[in-house]
């Protein structure tokens, strides 16, 4: 099964398929700011993982670390922001973690 047979989701977008989407709605703008603060905090405390690291620790100690996707998903759920837009903004700001 190839990637082209799937609907583009967050993982596929992290492979560089889409450009950063401009956010206009207030909930998404707030979510992007919140997710960016969380990403900085997790990075500074050594708790932000790239996807390969996330796979490696998924069965071990993954509960104390985050990925850009998990930060975007959490902030979208709590703020009502648009997950795809939040994730693209985080990926743009943190390319080493996409």
C-alpha positions in Angstrom: 0.0 0.0 0.0 1.5 3.4 -1.0 1.1 6.7 0.7 -0.9 7.9 -2.3 -3.7 5.5 -1.5 -4.4 7.3 1.8 -6.2 10.5 2.6 -3.5 13.0 3.7 -3.4 13.2 7.5 -1.1 14.8 10.0 1.6 12.2 9.4 1.6 12.7 5.6 1.6 16.4 5.9 4.7 16.2 8.1 6.4 14.7 5.1 6.2 18.1 3.5 3.1 17.6 1.3 1.4 20.9 2.3 2.5 24.4 3.0 1.7 26.2 6.2 -2.0 27.3 6.1 -2.8 30.8 7.2 -5.0 30.8 10.3 -7.9 33.2 10.5 -10.3 32.0 13.1 -9.7 33.1 16.7 -9.8 29.6 18.2 -7.0 28.3 15.8 -4.9 31.5 16.4 -5.1 30.9 20.1 -4.4 27.2 19.7 -1.3 27.9 17.6 0.1 30.3 20.2 -0.7 27.8 23.0 0.9 24.9 21.1 4.0 27.0 20.3 4.4 27.8 24.0 4.0 24.1 24.9 6.5 23.0 22.2 9.1 25.5 23.5 8.5 24.3 27.1 8.7 20.6 26.2 11.8 21.2 24.0 13.6 23.2 26.7 12.9 20.4 29.2 14.0 17.6 26.8 10.5 16.3 26.5 9.8 17.0 22.8 10.4 13.9 20.5 10.8 13.6 16.8 8.6 10.8 15.2 11.4 8.2 15.3 12.1 8.9 19.0 8.4 8.7 19.7 8.2 5.3 18.1 11.1 4.1 20.1 9.7 5.1 23.4 6.0 4.4 22.7 6.1 1.1 24.6 8.4 2.4 27.3 8.3 5.9 28.8 6.2 7.7 26.2 3.8 9.1 28.8 6.2 11.8 30.0 7.1 13.1 26.5 5.3 14.8 23.6 5.4 15.0 19.9 4.3 18.0 17.8 1.3 16.0 16.8 0.3 15.3 20.4 0.7 18.9 21.3 -1.3 20.0 18.3 -4.0 17.4 19.0 -4.3 18.5 22.6 -4.5 22.2 21.9 -7.0 21.7 19.1 -9.2 19.7 21.5 -9.0 22.1 24.3 -9.4 25.3 22.3 -11.5 24.3 19.3 -8.7 25.2 16.9 -8.1 23.5 13.6 -5.7 20.6 14.1 -4.2 20.6 10.6 -3.4 24.3 10.8 -1.9 24.1 14.3 0.2 21.1 13.3 1.6 22.8 10.2 2.6 25.9 12.2 4.4 23.7 14.8 6.1 21.8 12.0 7.2 25.0 10.4 8.6 26.3 13.7 10.2 22.9 14.7 11.4 21.2 11.5 13.8 18.9 13.3 10.8 17.3 15.1 8.6 16.6 12.1 
